[in-house]
């Protein structure tokens, strides 16, 4: 890393310094004090050496500072008898001096130290730029995140309230900054601290938005250090819609179970209708045959007619039982094994 050096002389001064630096292969140029602006713009030097012995030194230094040149990169050549002048120059923020007579090694030492400072400065500048970009991206992420992001201080007062929090609660940033967090999240102070020390854990709570509507929240706390102060960072997700979905899903499951019960009930009705009606109809048919038989014992007619009437009543009841089922589910009957009531009756007999 070679540094460019500009020597500012006055018309009375010699160019011995310039010659010395040229002989040692340093990148150097020189100019008169009246041509500072043009020379600085042309060379864009890393170091400027003011090499003349007059009261104009201070005015040249001020001119360089007004141009925005780094005062830490200005070297002033002085003599032993310039103590008062040195004090004034030092008060302007200049700290690098070459006292005559000097050697090339003193110049090289200054240049070497300046290289270290330049490299360090560049690294710091790059680091600051990098951090600034990261901070900008982070702030952008915080600002536009759909999640609510809050920051509260040790007194639980809100110092950060992003767009996500505005959308969740309905309060603008200007309405909440400086206000107590507990006004928006119904938790005790001790509970917040307990949550904060349980990192990477989410808790479900209920709160209310600006409209007074109940909202379900998933919330996480963590303790962070910002500007040497302990703060609690809070991340909030609105899970109200998810909760509604779970509720609908649960209701749907309940309806499915109810439907299964209804299907089983309908199948039972169909089974009863099938197993009861067929034998009863057979009884009615046989009674009719008996009543129509010319060789029958007519003394039994009244009993047969009673049986016939009762059988028809039973048939009517069985028909009504069959009508209890919903016709919509009649096709489910085939999925269930029919119950043979005759077998059950025989077993009990």
URBEL-V661172 format. One record per backbone hydrogen bond with DSSP energy under -1.0 kcal/mol. CO is the residue of the C=O (numbers start at 1). NH is the residue of the N-H. If there is no record, write none. Layout:
co,nh
CO,NH
CO,NH
This chain:
co,nh
4,46
4,47
5,29
6,49
7,31
8,51
9,33
10,13
15,19
16,20
17,21
18,22
19,23
21,26
22,25
27,5
29,7
31,9
32,35
35,39
36,40
37,41
38,42
39,43
40,44
47,6
48,75
49,8
50,77
54,57
56,60
57,61
58,62
59,63
60,64
61,65
62,66
63,67
64,69
65,68
70,73
71,74
73,48
75,50
76,98
78,100
79,82
82,86
83,87
84,88
85,89
86,90
87,91
89,92
89,94
90,93
96,76
98,78
103,107
104,108
105,109
106,110
107,111
108,112
109,113
110,114
111,115
112,116
113,117
114,118
115,119
116,120
117,121
118,122
119,123
120,124
121,125
122,126
123,127
124,128
125,129
126,130
127,131
128,132
129,133
130,134
131,135
132,136
133,137
134,138
135,139
136,140
137,141
138,142
139,143
140,144
141,145
148,236
149,162
150,234
151,159
151,160
152,232
153,156
156,181
157,153
158,178
160,151
162,166
163,167
164,168
165,169
166,170
169,210
172,175
173,176
173,177
176,179
179,158
180,183
181,184
181,185
185,187
188,192
189,193
190,194
191,195
192,196
193,197
195,198
203,219
205,217
207,215
209,212
213,209
215,207
216,239
217,205
218,237
219,203
220,235
222,233
224,231
226,229
229,226
231,224
232,152
233,222
234,150
235,220
236,148
237,218
239,243
240,244
241,245
242,246
243,247
244,248
245,249
246,250
247,251
248,252
249,253
250,254
251,255
252,256
253,257
254,258
255,259
256,260
257,261
258,262
259,263
260,264
261,265
262,266
263,267
264,268
265,269
266,270
267,271
268,272
269,273
270,274
271,275
272,276
273,277
274,278
276,280
277,281
278,282
279,283
280,284
281,285
282,286
283,287
284,288
285,289
286,290
287,291
288,292
293,296
297,300
298,301
300,304
301,305
302,306
303,307
304,308
305,309
306,310
307,311
308,312
309,313
310,314
311,315
312,316
313,317
314,318
315,319
316,320
317,321
318,322
319,323
321,324
326,329
327,330
329,332
330,333
332,335
333,336
339,341
340,344
341,345
342,346
343,347
344,348
345,349
